[in-house]
Amino acid sequence: MTTTLTGQGMVLTARVLPKGAQQTLEIWLATEQGPVKLITPVQPATCFVTQNAAAKVAAISQAQQLKASLKNLPLNTFGHEPVSVIKCPQDRQLHILRRHCEEQGVTLFEADIKTPDRFFMERFITSGVHYQGVAQQHDNTVTEARLKPSEYRCDLNAFSFDIECDERGHLYSIGIASPALNVVLMIGEPEDAEVPFEIVWCADEAALLTRFIRLIQHHDPDLLIGWNIKQFDLPVLHDAATRCGLKLTLGRQHSNVDIKVFDDNRALVDVPGRAIIDGIEGLKTMTFQFDSFALDNVASELLGKRKLIDDPDKLGAIKKLFTHDKLALAKYNFEDCVLVNDIAEQVRLIDFLILRSELTGLRLGRPGGSVASFINLYLPKLHRAGYIS
């Protein structure tokens, strides 16, 4: 017997999941009762083509065995050419179709719109949602979820974290600062300390990572916030976990951190169920400008505070502390976490990102996004006016 469940929540993350030869969306919500995972019905990858070119697209799809479907719609391009909608069972097939169409001079319209973004914008969903679906008995998952917009908002809990390591990415310590937990995990033998946070001593990198993952899973924050954590901390943790034969399961329901590194060394990070807030990205989105976005400089200008290590050779100083004064390194590590929290509170960063999400549909952890904001708000109205972009 199935149980229908309805509720409201704030969207934290969304990603495509394969379902056999098709795909669905996994959407994590924050609610007053705790996190909820929604699994939608099948969501095909969608784009458009002029009806004059539809037969050519169908031939390309058949030749590449892509199973794309085409259907004429009462929509037009800005050049008043009637269009057909193309639907592929999975994003991967649409990417292949798009590449072959480009090679043969066929233009596909709106093929760069990601499936989760299209799902939300076509329903006019920005941040809050009403949902209805089938409740699963053993966890907080709702399948066959149907969504519509809502003005729902709830409190979000955040962990600020920071890592210390050597130049090769070998970990020394991980600090966490939050209302729920203040701790530094440190590799080394136990030492007595009088500090305003807990120190957990770990035997090696594997023990350090395992304890960090357990703390995140146990306290279950909605947000992970830090300074350059997308481009540094999380990729370093991911590499360290791989080196130790571990999976970096920081996502909800023990899901893995997904990191894609591009040719220019930019990293795209996805932690299912937890929004990743990078302080540097956030301040730039708020249009703050500094001579340097280094944490020490920003903390000095906004808070009148400095980092505990004031040495031109910061890496050398950190390595020296790890060898000779691990308690001082723990204080330094923890203070960096506190500075990030203090900066976020000073500028009301989380409040800003929530409001931006409510107004534009951009996810909390997404940097920049002025063009994406315009597309989110403009495109569904354009479709209803009879046009595609």
Secondary structure, 3 states (H helix, E strand, C coil): CCEEEEEEEEEEEEEEEEECCEEEEEEEEECCCCCEEEECCCCCEEEEEEHHHHHHHHHHHHHCCCCCEEEEEEEECCCCCEEEEEEECCHHHHHHHHHHHHHCCCCCECCCCCHHHHHHHCCCCCCEEEEEEEECCCCCEEEEEEEEEECCCCCCCEEEEEEEECCCCCEEEEEEECCCCEEEEEECCCCCCCCCCEEEEECCHHHHHHHHHHHHHHHCCCEEEECCHHHHHHHHHHHHHHHCCCCCCCCHHHCCCEEEECCCCCEEEECCCCEEEEHHHHHHHCCCCCCCCCHHHHHHHHHCCCCCCCCCCHHHHHHHHHHHCHHHHHHHHHHHHHHHHHHHHHHCHHHHHHHHHHHHCCCCCCCCCHHHHHHHHHHHHHHHCCECC
